[in-house]
Amino acid sequence: MTLRIRTKRILSISFMILGGILMFFAPEDIWIGALLFILGLGIEIAGLALGHNK
């Protein structure tokens, strides 16, 4: 069971970092920038949901 918790924590942190990078480096162009920002936000939410203990 410990391996599963460790794996979920590593995936959660990785998703949060990837989402933050996508949101930070979203270009100024409205369509591509908005798409990358929304994708980064979705990855951040997935990371938070994965790391949440019930």
C-alpha positions, 0 to 999 in steps of 0.5 A, spaced: 500 500 500 505 504 501 508 504 494 501 506 491 501 512 496 508 514 493 506 513 486 500 517 487 504 523 490 509 523 485 504 523 479 500 528 483 507 533 484 509 531 477 502 533 474 502 540 478 509 542 476 507 540 468 500 544 469 504 550 472 509 550 466 504 550 461 500 556 465 506 560 465 509 559 458 502 560 455 504 565 449 500 571 448 496 569 442 489 569 444 487 562 442 493 558 443 495 561 449 488 560 452 488 553 450 495 552 453 492 555 459 486 551 460 490 545 459 495 547 464 489 548 469 486 541 467 492 538 469 493 542 475 486 540 477 488 532 476 494 533 480 490 536 486 485 530 485 490 525 485 494 527 491 487 528 495 486 523 500 479 521 502 
